[in-house]
């Protein structure tokens, strides 16, 4: 039995002012066959990581392809996407004959000329591998689950958790189902229900926690092999944007249809109730300062690099300074130039530094202050569940009693290492301000005495109706009040 695995992945914010080129992939994940580390998956590479661990035990040969992944940003350079795609497809072609393909993709990647990158990859892979090859795909739930992907894959599984702490478990599920399919133990059929809605669905909050727990309880019973909730990625202007429910059943399409419809209707009933409440930046900082105890975590989703924002907005920092917050730390602020200047100045230096506010109007004003360089460290990482995410060279500066983490590799706040790399013990801070939508909760939630979400003037608007969509299929909630949810595959 011969399986091939590869990854091409990023999350594309088509409204972002930051183009994505091959250099972004080189800064993230850029691994040729055999180069993937053994210690942990990298971003969307969990299928390859898991298959490598299990190949000998489960009696199959794994042929490894290249793995490319970049932090979320704007639309991907067309020639760069095509070069990565063609490299992987050439590897696939050279590996024939194959029994199965395991792809670790994101699901919300857009390149110039390709609104459905993953559909393009799967369609071309299907044409090469043939109709009898079993194609399995692991996707981020913040994806666009298009009909082209449904037609060209045999198995699709999304992570269930948001924050995405279960990437390895879902890759294990995908490999299990692929092997069972190849051994003729199951015959997967897929159904897809379109909820016709755009929303946010953190599984750390009660409504989605309960929904996901019920989904998982259905798997492995009565012929149901897998259930996935597709959250959608709101910050992309593509036709098939929107929340969907995917069900994989063993041979019985009508059973899959019925369950997808039932769960889809339930998700529709939760519209407008699954996201956290947001305060203004001023009120959020005031509430954090006034809270007895700590740490208080203030989350700024509007400047989340994980959604394609620059992560250089200064509004939350300036408010912390204005309200004279003490024992506070904020991060990450992406500013490679400022980091370089801190390294040039040296540990312990006090010097005038301008940082943040660089990319555009939504970045806020640059901060000009005399700062003290408290720590500098090269080649830093942070953990995100079982994965490792590079931060690059980092600097910690202090101004007005507030610690600021500056980074060179643009990414969101994920692991406690964001602060501890530079000598900060997060649990001992009164206030931790993080740029992230909900992924921070995996690491910061357990130490937080309180979590406050603020709606800043960063580029990731919380009100999706204000985004300038032109391609999205209408009607869809909340752009339209009346919609027509239904089974589409």
Residue, then its C-alpha position, 0 to 999 in steps of 0.5 A: x500500500x502506497x500513500x503520498x502526503x504533502x502540504x500547501x497552506x495559508x489563510x488568505x485575507x483578500x482585504x489585507x494590504x500584505x501580499x503573500x509571496x514565496x518569501x512568506x512561505x520561506x519564513x514559515x514552512x518550506x520543507x522538501x521531501x524528507x526534511x519535515x522534523x520528527x518532533x512536531x507538525x508544522x502548521x498544516x502538516x499533521x497528515x504527513x507527520x502522523x503518517x510518518x509515525x504510523x507507516x511501519x506499524x500500519x503496513x504502508x509505504x509513505x512517499x513524502x512530498x514538499x510542505x509549504x505553509x505561510x502565516x495568513x496575509x493577502x492574496x498569494x503571488x500567482x507564479x509562486x503558488x503555481x511553482x509550489x503546486x507544480x512541484x508537489x504535483x510532479x512529486x505525486x506523478x513520480x510516486x505513481x502508482x499510489x493507493x492514497x493521497x493525504x493532503x494537509x491543506x488550510x482551505x482558505x488559500x487564495x492566489x491571483x487567478x485562483x479563488x479556490x486554490x485547494x480545489x485546484x490542487x485536488x482537481x489536478x491531483x485527481x487527474x494524475x492519481x486516477x479515479x480509484x486513488x483514495x484522496x483524503x484532506x485535513x482542513x482548518x474549519x476556517x475554510x471555504x468548503x467548495x463543491x470542487x473539493x467535495x467532487x475531487x476528494x473521498x474524505x475531508x475532515x476539519x479540525x473540531x476545536x477553535x483554538x485548533x488544538x486537535x490537528x494531530x487527532x484529526x489527522x489520525x482520524x483521517x488516516x484511520x478512515x483512509x486505511x479502512x477505506x483501502x482495506x474495504x472496511x468502509x465506503x465513505x460518502x459525504x454530504x454538505x449542508x450550506x448554512x448560508x451564514x458568516x460567523x465566529x464559533x469559538x469552542x471555548x464558549x458554551x454554545x459551540x462547546x456543546x455543539x462540538x461535543x454532540x458532533x463528536x458523540x455521533x461519530x462511530x455510531x450508526x454508520x457515521x464516520x465523521x462530522x465537521x463544522x465548517x466555520x468559514x473564514x470571513x475575511x475573503x471575498x470568494x463565492x463559496x464563503x460561509x458556514x457549512x456542515x460536513x458529514x461522512x457516512x459509511x455507504x449510506x448517503x441518505x443517512x449522511x444527508x439527514x444528519x448534515x441537515x439536522x446539524x446544519x439547521x441547529x447551527x443556523x439556530x445559533x446565529x449571532x449567539x456564538x461569538x464573545x461580547x466585545x468592549x471598546x478598547x478604553x472600557x476593556x483596559x479600564x475593566x482589566x485595571x479595575x479587576x481584582x486579581x490576575x492575570x487579566x487577558x485582553x484579546x485584540x482580534x481586530x489586529x490578529x495576524x492569524x486573520x491576515x492583519x499586520x499585527x502592528x496596530x498600536x491602539x491597545x498599547x496607547x490606551x494601556x499607557x493612557x490609563x497608566x496600566x502597571x505590571x502589563x505586557x502586550x504582544x506580539x507587535x510585528x516590527x522587524x525594523x524595531x527589533x533590529x534596532x533593539x539588537x543594535x542598541x543592546x541589552x539594557x540600552x535606553x534609547x528613542x525608538x519608533x515602532x508599530x503603526x507602519x503598514x496602513x491607516x488601520x495600524x494606528x500611529x507609530x509609537x515614539x518613546x524612550x524605551x529600555x531593552x529588557x531582553x533580546x533573543x534570536x530564532x524564537x518559537x511559540x507552541x500552539x497545541x502540538x505544533x511549533x510556530x516561529x516568531x523569529x528574532x524578538x525583543x522586549x522593550x519597556x516603556x511607562x511600566x509596560x512590557x512590549x514584545x516585538x517580533x520579526x516573523x508575523x504571527x498571532x499570540x498563541x503560546x506562553x513562550x511569546x512572553x517567557x522566551x524573553x524572561x516574562x512569567x505570564x502568570x505573574x502579570x496583572x494584564x496580558x494584552x494579546x493580538x489573537x481572536x481565540x487561538x490564545x485561549x489554548x495556552x492563556x485561558x488556563x492561567x487567566x483570571x479573566x478574559x476581556x475581548x476588545x474591538x479595536x480599530x484594527x483591520x479585521x472588522x467584527x461587523x462582517x456586514x461592513x466588509x466590501x464583499x463583491x463575489x460572495x454568493x447572496x443571500x447570506x447572513x448577516x449581510x441579508x436577513x432572509x436566507x435559504x440554507x440547505x443541502x448542496x452535496 
